[in-house]
Amino acid sequence: MLVERDSRDRGWVPARYLHRSGPSAVALRRYDTTTLTPSQNAVLTLIEADAESGWLWCRDEEGDEGWFPTNRLEPSF
């Protein structure tokens, strides 16, 4: 679900982490909505996998962290 906090911050949060009541929702757990936008062929380090959503929390070579979709990665050998 796309959520908005204080009319400033927006981000996608898995619906299973929210308790919805009408147009409002209460977060059931802490969740960082930062997405990672690496350049093509960048090497990412996996930190946490959310298999149910198909997203991975990764760190890039510059040390930035965020969510990245599983279907946009290729394994490195």
VENZIMO-V558232 format. One record per helix or strand of 2 or more residues. SS is the DSSP state (H for helix, E for strand). FROM is the first residue (numbers start at 0). TO is the last residue. If there is no record, write none. Layout:
BEGIN
ss:SS from:FROM to:TO
ss:SS from:FROM to:TO
END
This chain:
BEGIN
ss:E from:1 to:4
ss:E from:8 to:11
ss:H from:14 to:16
ss:E from:17 to:20
ss:E from:23 to:26
ss:E from:44 to:49
ss:E from:54 to:58
ss:E from:64 to:68
ss:H from:69 to:71
END
